[in-house]
Amino acid sequence: MYQPHVFTLTEDGYRGPAPSWRPGVPSVWLVDTDRDAEAFGRLASGILDASERARAQRLAFPADRACYTAAHVALRLLLGAHQGVAPDAVRLVRERCPSCDGPHGRPATGGGVHFSLSHTRGVALLAFADAPVGVDVERVPEPQVVAEVAGQLHPAEEAELAGLPPAERPAAFARVWTRKEAYLKGEGIGLAGGLHSEHIGTGPRPLDPPGWTVTDVAVPSGYAAAVAAGTAGRPPAGGSDRRK
């Protein structure tokens, strides 16, 4: 289980440590998007670019707008701290999609830092690394959702869920969903890559796809999260990372 850093917002921004990492070991940050929603909102106009502000406004529900705003303000504050620039000066771009070569692949900074962002109401996760990285956080779903969506998973994962007592299936489904989405985001293809394509597993420990390390992330009760780090050509992570 990976223990994330906790992002703490000050009255005028962020004054904590900048993200740093060793080869193959991502730096993962947990953001409570509800706690400081008003402060994030005040900072947004001077930090987010026009496209980010427009996307936030297109979200139908205030809670979703607040969550998106908090996550993206925190992202820019942390990237700015790492790069030594103002958060509004951070350049965000999209890589080419590896599946279709369209302009909707992994998000990037144009400056050698790989990062990934995920948010759901109340919580955001940010991951930074020197190699491709993906992160995902989700609420544990209702049993009906599990029954409706489990068929999209790898057949072995669907069988694993079916073999569990009904009360255990939502948490197991949330584990495998976040593991798989983190991996697919790290690959740069997202859910379009197909949830059935790799067997990563619903059990206590994920199975690593070739060239990747997938690790569950400690998040508040009622949520599940995972981070996937590209490991091709890199030595295994040592004992000083934040996994426990």
Backbone as numpy.savetxt, mean C-alpha at the origin, in Angstrom:
# Nx Ny Nz CAx CAy CAz Cx Cy Cz
5.47 -10.67 10.50 4.62 -9.47 10.50 5.50 -8.23 10.50
5.22 -7.33 9.61 6.01 -6.11 9.48 5.40 -5.02 10.36
6.24 -4.38 11.18 5.80 -3.31 12.07 6.06 -1.97 11.40
5.02 -1.26 10.95 5.26 -0.01 10.22 5.62 1.14 11.15
6.26 2.15 10.58 6.43 3.42 11.27 5.05 4.09 11.36
4.83 4.86 12.40 3.58 5.60 12.55 3.82 7.05 12.16
3.08 7.52 11.18 3.22 8.90 10.71 2.54 9.85 11.70
3.27 10.87 12.13 2.72 11.85 13.07 2.78 13.24 12.44
1.63 13.85 12.31 1.52 15.18 11.70 1.64 16.24 12.78
2.43 17.29 12.50 2.50 18.43 13.39 1.53 19.50 12.91
1.44 20.61 13.64 0.48 21.66 13.28 0.79 22.27 11.91
2.08 22.33 11.56 2.43 22.97 10.29 3.02 22.00 9.27
2.85 20.71 9.49 3.35 19.75 8.50 3.92 18.51 9.14
5.18 18.20 8.85 5.81 16.97 9.32 7.25 17.28 9.69
7.65 16.87 10.88 9.01 17.13 11.34 9.68 15.85 11.83
9.23 14.72 11.35 9.80 13.45 11.79 10.93 13.01 10.89
11.41 11.78 11.10 12.50 11.26 10.28 12.06 11.02 8.84
12.99 11.19 7.92 12.72 10.89 6.51 12.75 9.39 6.29
11.97 8.89 5.34 12.04 7.45 5.04 13.45 7.05 4.60
13.93 5.94 5.11 15.22 5.39 4.70 15.10 3.88 4.72
15.97 3.21 3.96 15.84 1.77 3.84 17.17 1.17 3.41
17.29 -0.15 3.64 18.42 -0.91 3.13 17.98 -1.66 1.89
18.92 -2.13 1.08 18.55 -2.85 -0.14 17.59 -4.01 0.16
16.49 -4.03 -0.53 15.53 -5.12 -0.39 14.60 -5.01 0.79
14.72 -3.96 1.60 13.88 -3.82 2.80 13.08 -2.51 2.69
11.80 -2.57 2.43 11.02 -1.33 2.29 10.82 -0.63 3.62
10.58 0.67 3.53 10.19 1.48 4.68 8.68 1.69 4.58
7.93 1.22 5.57 6.47 1.24 5.52 5.94 2.16 6.62
4.97 3.00 6.27 4.43 4.01 7.17 2.92 3.88 7.26
2.41 3.93 8.49 0.98 3.85 8.76 0.45 5.25 9.08
-0.64 5.64 8.42 -1.24 6.96 8.61 -2.67 6.78 9.12
-2.97 7.40 10.23 -4.35 7.46 10.73 -5.01 8.64 10.02
-5.83 8.36 9.01 -6.37 9.44 8.18 -7.54 10.15 8.83
-8.11 9.58 9.89 -9.21 10.24 10.61 -8.71 11.21 11.67
-7.66 10.81 12.38 -7.23 11.56 13.55 -6.90 13.02 13.23
-6.19 13.26 12.14 -5.75 14.62 11.79 -6.39 15.09 10.49
-7.63 14.66 10.23 -8.27 14.97 8.95 -8.34 16.47 8.70
-8.68 17.25 9.71 -8.79 18.70 9.51 -7.43 19.31 9.18
-6.38 18.89 9.87 -5.05 19.43 9.60 -4.57 19.04 8.20
-4.81 17.79 7.81 -4.45 17.38 6.45 -5.20 18.24 5.43
-6.47 18.51 5.69 -7.26 19.32 4.78 -6.70 20.73 4.65
-6.24 21.32 5.75 -5.67 22.67 5.69 -4.38 22.70 4.89
-3.59 21.65 5.00 -2.31 21.61 4.30 -2.46 21.30 2.82
-3.57 20.67 2.44 -3.70 20.14 1.09 -3.56 21.20 0.01
-4.15 22.37 0.21 -4.14 23.39 -0.85 -2.74 23.85 -1.21
-1.81 23.80 -0.26 -0.45 24.22 -0.54 0.50 23.09 -0.88
0.01 21.84 -0.86 0.89 20.69 -1.08 0.47 19.87 -2.29
-0.82 19.56 -2.42 -1.27 18.72 -3.53 -1.30 19.51 -4.82
-1.06 18.81 -5.94 -1.15 19.50 -7.22 -2.59 19.52 -7.70
-2.83 20.19 -8.81 -4.19 20.39 -9.29 -4.89 19.07 -9.59
-4.16 18.10 -10.15 -4.79 16.81 -10.48 -5.19 16.05 -9.22
-4.37 16.11 -8.18 -4.71 15.44 -6.93 -5.92 16.09 -6.27
-5.96 17.40 -6.26 -7.10 18.09 -5.65 -8.38 17.79 -6.43
-8.27 17.74 -7.77 -9.45 17.45 -8.59 -9.93 16.02 -8.34
-9.00 15.09 -8.22 -9.42 13.71 -7.99 -10.11 13.58 -6.64
-9.59 14.26 -5.63 -10.24 14.21 -4.31 -11.66 14.74 -4.40
-11.86 15.82 -5.12 -13.20 16.42 -5.22 -14.18 15.55 -5.98
-13.67 14.68 -6.83 -14.57 13.79 -7.58 -15.11 12.65 -6.73
-14.50 12.40 -5.59 -14.99 11.33 -4.71 -16.31 11.74 -4.08
-17.25 10.82 -4.07 -18.62 11.17 -3.71 -18.81 11.43 -2.22
-18.08 10.73 -1.36 -18.33 10.80 0.07 -17.25 11.60 0.78
-17.63 12.46 1.72 -16.64 13.26 2.46 -15.56 12.40 3.12
-15.94 11.25 3.68 -14.95 10.39 4.34 -13.90 9.90 3.36
-14.31 9.60 2.13 -13.35 9.15 1.12 -12.46 10.30 0.68
-13.02 11.50 0.54 -12.21 12.66 0.18 -11.17 12.94 1.25
-11.59 12.86 2.52 -10.65 13.12 3.61 -9.54 12.08 3.65
-9.88 10.83 3.42 -8.90 9.76 3.43 -7.89 9.93 2.30
-8.38 10.19 1.09 -7.49 10.40 -0.06 -6.57 11.58 0.20
-7.13 12.68 0.70 -6.33 13.88 0.95 -5.23 13.61 1.97
-5.59 12.97 3.07 -4.59 12.68 4.11 -3.47 11.80 3.56
-3.84 10.76 2.81 -2.84 9.83 2.29 -1.86 10.54 1.35
-2.37 11.39 0.47 -1.51 12.04 -0.51 -0.70 13.17 0.09
-1.25 13.87 1.08 -0.44 14.87 1.78 0.70 14.19 2.51
0.42 13.09 3.23 1.48 12.36 3.93 2.53 11.85 2.96
2.10 11.34 1.80 3.05 10.86 0.79 4.01 11.97 0.38
3.47 13.14 0.07 4.33 14.24 -0.38 5.23 14.76 0.74
4.72 14.78 1.96 5.56 15.20 3.08 6.73 14.25 3.30
6.47 12.94 3.21 7.54 11.98 3.42 8.53 11.96 2.25
8.03 12.04 1.03 8.94 12.09 -0.12 9.76 13.37 -0.10
9.13 14.49 0.26 9.87 15.74 0.36 10.96 15.67 1.41
10.64 15.05 2.57 11.65 14.90 3.62 12.81 14.04 3.14
12.52 12.99 2.38 13.58 12.11 1.88 14.44 12.82 0.83
13.80 13.59 -0.04 14.51 14.23 -1.15 15.09 15.58 -0.77
14.71 16.11 0.38 15.20 17.41 0.79 14.59 18.55 0.00
13.32 18.40 -0.40 12.62 19.45 -1.15 11.27 19.71 -0.50
10.65 20.80 -0.86 9.31 21.10 -0.36 8.34 20.05 -0.89
7.32 19.69 -0.11 6.40 18.63 -0.55 5.68 18.96 -1.86
5.39 20.24 -2.11 4.72 20.58 -3.35 5.66 20.54 -4.55
6.98 20.41 -4.29 7.95 20.33 -5.38 8.25 18.89 -5.78
7.71 17.91 -5.06 7.92 16.50 -5.41 7.26 16.21 -6.75
8.00 15.63 -7.66 7.49 15.33 -9.00 6.98 13.90 -9.03
5.69 13.74 -9.27 5.07 12.43 -9.33 4.70 12.11 -10.78
5.08 10.90 -11.23 4.81 10.48 -12.60 4.28 9.05 -12.58
3.89 8.56 -13.74 3.48 7.17 -13.91 4.43 6.48 -14.88
4.90 5.29 -14.49 5.68 4.48 -15.40 4.76 3.86 -16.45
5.35 3.30 -17.50 4.57 2.62 -18.51 4.06 1.29 -17.95
2.85 0.93 -18.33 2.27 -0.34 -17.88 3.01 -1.49 -18.55
3.48 -2.49 -17.80 4.19 -3.61 -18.43 3.30 -4.50 -19.27
1.98 -4.40 -19.10 1.07 -5.25 -19.87 0.71 -4.64 -21.22
0.41 -3.32 -21.22 -0.08 -2.69 -22.46 0.73 -1.48 -22.88
1.75 -1.11 -22.11 2.60 0.05 -22.38 1.84 1.37 -22.24
0.68 1.35 -21.62 -0.06 2.59 -21.38 0.53 3.37 -20.22
0.15 4.64 -20.06 0.74 5.51 -19.03 0.08 5.35 -17.66
-0.13 4.11 -17.24 -0.81 3.87 -15.97 -0.13 2.73 -15.20
1.20 2.68 -15.27 1.95 1.69 -14.51 2.20 2.16 -13.09
3.29 1.71 -12.50 3.62 2.08 -11.13 3.79 3.59 -11.00
3.33 4.17 -9.89 3.66 5.58 -9.63 5.14 5.71 -9.32
5.73 6.83 -9.67 7.16 7.04 -9.48 7.42 8.53 -9.26
8.62 8.82 -8.81 8.99 10.21 -8.55 9.88 10.80 -9.62
10.37 9.97 -10.53 11.33 10.46 -11.50 12.70 10.68 -10.88
12.89 10.20 -9.65 14.15 10.44 -8.96 14.76 9.22 -8.31
14.39 8.03 -8.74 15.03 6.83 -8.23 14.40 6.22 -6.99
13.36 6.84 -6.44 12.68 6.28 -5.27 11.44 5.52 -5.72
11.33 4.27 -5.32 10.13 3.50 -5.59 9.19 3.64 -4.40
7.90 3.80 -4.68 6.95 3.93 -3.58 5.61 3.33 -4.00
4.77 3.08 -3.00 3.42 2.59 -3.23 2.53 3.16 -2.14
1.28 3.40 -2.47 0.32 3.99 -1.54 -0.98 3.21 -1.61
-1.60 2.98 -0.46 -2.92 2.36 -0.40 -3.69 2.99 0.74
-4.99 3.17 0.54 -5.79 3.74 1.63 -7.21 3.19 1.56
-7.80 3.07 2.72 -9.20 2.76 2.88 -9.67 3.57 4.07
-10.95 3.77 4.22 -11.42 4.71 5.23 -10.78 4.48 6.60
-10.10 5.49 7.08 -9.48 5.46 8.39 -8.00 5.18 8.41
-7.47 4.53 7.37 -6.08 4.08 7.38 -5.46 4.25 6.00
-4.20 4.67 5.98 -3.40 4.65 4.75 -2.07 4.00 5.05
-1.50 3.33 4.06 -0.17 2.76 4.15 0.67 3.30 3.01
1.91 3.64 3.33 2.87 4.12 2.34 4.12 3.26 2.44
4.68 2.88 1.31 5.91 2.08 1.30 6.91 2.73 0.37
8.18 2.75 0.79 9.28 3.33 0.02 10.41 2.31 -0.04
11.10 2.26 -1.18 12.16 1.27 -1.34 13.09 1.68 -2.48
14.18 0.94 -2.62 15.11 1.19 -3.72 14.83 0.29 -4.92
13.77 -0.51 -4.82 13.36 -1.43 -5.89 11.83 -1.41 -5.93
11.22 -1.95 -6.98 9.76 -1.95 -7.05 9.11 -2.49 -5.79
8.04 -1.82 -5.35 7.38 -2.16 -4.10 5.88 -1.94 -4.26
5.09 -2.73 -3.58 3.64 -2.56 -3.59 3.10 -2.74 -2.19
2.05 -2.01 -1.87 1.44 -2.11 -0.54 -0.07 -2.06 -0.70
-0.78 -2.73 0.19 -2.24 -2.68 0.16 -2.79 -2.81 1.57
-3.86 -2.07 1.86 -4.58 -2.18 3.12 -6.06 -2.19 2.80
-6.80 -3.06 3.47 -8.23 -3.21 3.23 -8.93 -3.48 4.56
-10.22 -3.13 4.62 -11.04 -3.57 5.74 -11.36 -5.06 5.57
-11.45 -5.76 6.67 -11.88 -7.16 6.62 -13.33 -7.17 6.14
-13.64 -7.93 5.08 -14.97 -7.85 4.48 -16.02 -8.66 5.25
-17.26 -8.43 4.88 -18.36 -9.23 5.40 -18.34 -10.62 4.76
-18.89 -11.64 5.43 -18.89 -13.00 4.86 -19.51 -13.08 3.47
-20.54 -12.29 3.21 -21.19 -12.33 1.90 -20.23 -11.92 0.79
-19.40 -10.93 1.07 -18.41 -10.48 0.08 -17.42 -11.59 -0.21
-16.98 -12.27 0.82 -16.03 -13.38 0.63 -16.65 -14.44 -0.27
-17.90 -14.80 -0.02 -18.56 -15.82 -0.83 -18.68 -15.40 -2.29
-18.88 -14.09 -2.52 -19.07 -13.60 -3.89 -17.77 -13.48 -4.67
-16.66 -13.22 -3.98 -15.42 -12.87 -4.66 -14.37 -13.98 -4.61
-14.51 -14.94 -3.73 -13.49 -15.97 -3.55 -13.16 -16.70 -4.84
-14.11 -16.83 -5.74 -13.88 -17.52 -6.99 -12.90 -16.83 -7.91
-12.55 -15.57 -7.64 -11.57 -14.86 -8.45 -10.13 -15.19 -8.07
-9.95 -15.84 -6.91 -8.62 -16.16 -6.44 -8.05 -17.39 -7.16
-6.78 -17.68 -6.89 -6.15 -18.90 -7.39 -6.96 -20.09 -6.86
-7.14 -21.15 -7.66 -7.94 -22.29 -7.20 -7.48 -22.85 -5.86
-6.18 -22.87 -5.61 -5.69 -23.39 -4.33 -6.12 -22.49 -3.18
-6.15 -21.19 -3.40 -6.58 -20.26 -2.36 -8.08 -20.37 -2.11
-8.83 -20.55 -3.18 -10.27 -20.75 -3.03 -10.54 -22.01 -2.21
-9.76 -23.06 -2.46 -9.93 -24.30 -1.70 -9.53 -24.11 -0.24
-8.48 -23.33 0.01 -8.06 -23.07 1.38 -9.18 -22.36 2.16
-9.81 -21.37 1.53 -10.90 -20.66 2.20 -12.07 -21.61 2.48
-12.40 -22.43 1.50 -13.53 -23.35 1.68 -13.29 -24.33 2.81
-12.02 -24.64 3.09 -11.71 -25.58 4.14 -11.69 -24.99 5.54
-11.87 -23.68 5.65 -11.86 -23.01 6.95 -13.26 -22.94 7.54
-13.38 -22.86 8.86 -14.69 -22.58 9.45 -15.19 -21.23 8.94
-16.49 -21.08 8.71 -17.02 -19.82 8.15 -16.57 -18.57 8.90
-16.44 -18.64 10.21 -16.07 -17.45 10.99 -14.65 -17.00 10.70
-13.79 -17.90 10.20 -12.40 -17.55 9.94 -12.16 -17.07 8.51
-13.14 -17.23 7.65 -12.92 -16.93 6.24 -12.70 -15.45 5.94
-13.45 -14.52 6.54 -13.22 -13.10 6.21 -11.79 -12.64 6.48
-11.21 -13.00 7.62 -9.84 -12.58 7.93 -8.85 -13.24 6.97
-9.05 -14.52 6.65 -8.16 -15.20 5.72 -8.26 -14.61 4.32
-9.48 -14.28 3.91 -9.68 -13.65 2.60 -8.97 -12.30 2.56
-9.11 -11.50 3.62 -8.45 -10.19 3.65 -6.94 -10.34 3.57
-6.39 -11.37 4.22 -4.94 -11.60 4.14 -4.50 -11.85 2.71
-5.17 -12.79 2.05 -4.70 -13.14 0.70 -4.99 -12.02 -0.29
-6.09 -11.31 -0.11 -6.40 -10.21 -1.03 -5.33 -9.12 -0.96
-4.97 -8.71 0.27 -3.97 -7.63 0.39 -2.59 -8.10 -0.07
-2.25 -9.36 0.22 -0.97 -9.88 -0.26 -0.91 -9.84 -1.79
-1.99 -10.29 -2.39 -2.00 -10.38 -3.85 -2.02 -9.01 -4.50
-2.83 -8.09 -3.93 -2.87 -6.76 -4.53 -1.55 -6.03 -4.33
-0.90 -6.19 -3.19 0.41 -5.57 -2.99 1.40 -6.08 -4.04
1.40 -7.38 -4.28 2.30 -7.95 -5.28 1.99 -7.43 -6.68
0.71 -7.41 -7.05 0.34 -6.96 -8.39 0.64 -5.47 -8.57
0.44 -4.67 -7.52 0.80 -3.25 -7.61 2.31 -3.09 -7.76
3.08 -3.91 -7.05 4.52 -3.85 -7.21 4.96 -4.21 -8.62
4.26 -5.15 -9.23 4.56 -5.50 -10.62 4.16 -4.39 -11.58
3.29 -3.49 -11.13 2.87 -2.38 -11.98 1.64 -2.67 -12.81
0.92 -3.75 -12.49 -0.24 -4.11 -13.30 -1.54 -4.08 -12.52
-1.47 -4.01 -11.19 -2.69 -3.93 -10.39 -3.56 -5.15 -10.57
-4.83 -5.00 -10.21 -5.76 -6.13 -10.25 -6.02 -6.62 -11.66
-5.69 -5.81 -12.66 -5.86 -6.26 -14.04 -4.99 -7.47 -14.34
-3.95 -7.68 -13.50 -3.09 -8.84 -13.70 -3.75 -10.15 -13.32
-4.87 -10.09 -12.62 -5.61 -11.30 -12.31 -5.28 -11.84 -10.94
-6.29 -11.90 -10.06 -6.09 -12.42 -8.72 -5.81 -13.92 -8.73
-6.12 -14.60 -9.83 -5.95 -16.05 -9.91 -4.56 -16.46 -10.38
-3.69 -15.49 -10.71 -2.47 -15.81 -11.45 -1.36 -16.39 -10.59
-1.31 -16.10 -9.29 -0.26 -16.62 -8.43 -0.89 -17.19 -7.15
-0.30 -18.24 -6.64 -0.73 -18.81 -5.37 0.13 -18.20 -4.27
-0.43 -17.24 -3.53 0.30 -16.59 -2.44 -0.19 -17.08 -1.09
-1.41 -17.60 -1.03 -1.87 -18.29 0.16 -2.67 -17.46 1.13
-3.56 -18.15 1.85 -4.43 -17.51 2.85 -3.95 -17.73 4.27
-2.92 -18.57 4.45 -2.50 -18.97 5.78 -1.71 -17.92 6.53
-1.14 -18.29 7.67 -0.43 -17.33 8.51 0.78 -16.69 7.84
1.43 -17.41 6.92 2.60 -16.86 6.23 2.39 -16.93 4.73
2.62 -15.83 4.01 2.44 -15.84 2.56 3.50 -16.65 1.85
3.16 -17.10 0.66 4.10 -17.75 -0.24 4.64 -16.69 -1.20
5.94 -16.59 -1.34 6.54 -15.52 -2.14 6.54 -15.88 -3.63
6.00 -15.01 -4.49 6.15 -15.22 -5.93 7.62 -15.06 -6.33
8.04 -15.62 -7.46 9.44 -15.50 -7.88 9.87 -14.04 -7.96
10.98 -13.71 -7.33 11.53 -12.37 -7.39 10.90 -11.38 -6.43
10.05 -11.86 -5.51 9.35 -10.96 -4.60 9.33 -11.54 -3.19
9.28 -10.66 -2.21 9.02 -11.05 -0.83 7.75 -10.36 -0.38
6.77 -11.14 0.06 5.48 -10.61 0.51 5.41 -10.79 2.03
5.05 -9.72 2.73 5.00 -9.74 4.19 3.73 -9.06 4.67
3.04 -9.67 5.62 1.89 -9.01 6.24 2.37 -7.81 7.06
1.50 -6.81 7.18 1.82 -5.58 7.91 0.86 -5.45 9.08
1.37 -5.08 10.24 0.54 -4.89 11.43 -0.27 -3.60 11.28
-1.59 -3.73 11.32 -2.50 -2.59 11.19 -3.60 -2.74 12.24
-4.40 -1.69 12.46 -5.44 -1.77 13.50 -6.43 -2.91 13.26
-7.08 -3.33 14.33 -8.07 -4.40 14.25 -9.17 -4.02 13.25
-9.61 -5.02 12.49 -10.63 -4.79 11.48 -10.06 -4.52 10.10
-8.73 -4.42 10.00 -8.06 -4.22 8.72 -7.06 -5.35 8.49
-6.62 -5.49 7.24 -5.51 -6.36 6.89 -4.63 -5.60 5.91
-3.34 -5.93 5.89 -2.42 -5.20 5.02 -1.22 -6.07 4.70
-0.56 -5.75 3.58 0.64 -6.47 3.17 1.52 -5.55 2.34
2.81 -5.88 2.31 3.77 -5.18 1.46 4.52 -6.22 0.65
4.78 -5.92 -0.62 5.53 -6.80 -1.51 6.75 -6.04 -2.02
7.92 -6.62 -1.83 9.17 -5.97 -2.22 9.88 -6.80 -3.27
10.33 -6.14 -4.33 11.09 -6.83 -5.36 12.45 -7.24 -4.83
12.84 -8.49 -5.05 14.09 -9.01 -4.49 15.03 -9.55 -5.55
14.66 -9.49 -6.81 15.50 -10.09 -7.86 16.90 -9.46 -7.83
17.90 -10.32 -7.72 19.28 -9.85 -7.75 19.75 -9.21 -6.46
18.96 -9.33 -5.37 19.34 -8.70 -4.11 19.53 -9.76 -3.03
20.40 -9.49 -2.05 20.56 -10.44 -0.96 19.35 -10.45 -0.08
19.11 -11.52 0.69 17.98 -11.55 1.60 18.08 -10.45 2.65
16.93 -9.99 3.14 16.93 -8.96 4.17 17.56 -9.52 5.45
18.30 -8.66 6.15 18.98 -9.08 7.37 18.11 -8.89 8.59
18.71 -9.06 9.75 17.96 -9.04 11.00 17.60 -7.67 11.49
18.08 -6.59 10.85 17.80 -5.24 11.36 16.63 -4.59 10.67
15.85 -5.35 9.87 14.67 -4.74 9.28 13.57 -4.68 10.34
12.36 -4.24 9.93 11.29 -4.03 10.89 10.30 -5.20 10.92
10.67 -6.34 10.33 9.79 -7.50 10.41 10.02 -8.23 11.71
8.95 -8.71 12.34 9.05 -9.43 13.61 8.21 -10.69 13.53
